[in-house]
């Protein structure tokens, strides 16, 4: 079984994800084979908060060119948007970002 730190790869810090911090929604890059239940347990274990809902999204790789002819794709990845309950504290990792 994977540990919580193997499931949650990194937080996603963008304008759109930072705007959702006010309504207790946070975005993370997660392992591609992780499901919603594993993501929920990992977030609750790492940050000591209660998770209300998890939405996942598979992001496909973009086509990139390196030079004249070679074409390739960036790697695929999975994104999870986690909504915390009303009574849980906000994640201190995102506090100074806004």
N, C-alpha and C positions, 0 to 999 in steps of 0.2 A: 504494500500500500504506500502511496506517495505521502510525503509530509505536506503540511500546509504551505511551506515555502517553495515546494516544487510545483504546486498548483497555481499560486499567485506569482506571476513573473515580475510585473512592474506596474505602477500606477500610470494612467494616461493623463498627461497634463496638457490640455489644450483650452482654447477659449470656450468652446462649447461645453466641455466637461467641467470647467471651473464655474460656469454660470449655474450649473445644476447643484452645486454644493449647498446653496441656500435651502434647497428642498430635500436635503439629505440623500442625494444621489452621487455616487462616486464611480468612476470608470477605471477598470484594470485590464491589463493584458494577462490572459490566463493560458494554461496548458491546453492544447487543442483537443486532447482526449478527456478533459474534465467535464463533468456534467454540473447541473445547477445545484444539486444537493452537496456535492463535494466543494463547490465554490462557496456556498453559504457557510459550511462548517469551517472552511479555511479562513474566511474573513472574520468569523466570530472568534476563532482561536487566536488569530494574530492580533487583532485590534480590541478584543474584549467588548464587543458591541452586539446588539441584536439586529439581525437582518430580516427585513419584511419581505423583500422580493428580489429576484435575480433575473435579469434579462441577458441573453447571450446573443452574439452575432459573430458569424464566421466571415472574416475579411479575406478576400482573395488577393493574391499577389498582383502587383502592377507590372505591365510590360516595360522593360527598360532596355536601352541600347548602350553598349560600351564600345565606342569606336564606330567604324564604318558599317560592318555587316553583322557582327554578333548580336543576337537578341536573346534576352532571357527574362525571367520573372523574378520579382522579389518574393520572399518567402510568405506563405500563408500564415495567418495568425488568428487567434480568437479573442474577442473582446467581451467583457462582462460589465454591465451597468448594475450596480448594487444599490438598492434603496434601503435605508436604515429606518427603524421604527421611530416614532415621535419621541419616546422617552429615552432613547439611547443618545450618548454623547457624540459629538462630531469627531471625525478622525483628525488627530493632531498633526498628522503628516501633511495635510492640505491647508493648515491654518495660515501660514505666512505667504501662501501663493497668490491670494486674491488682492 
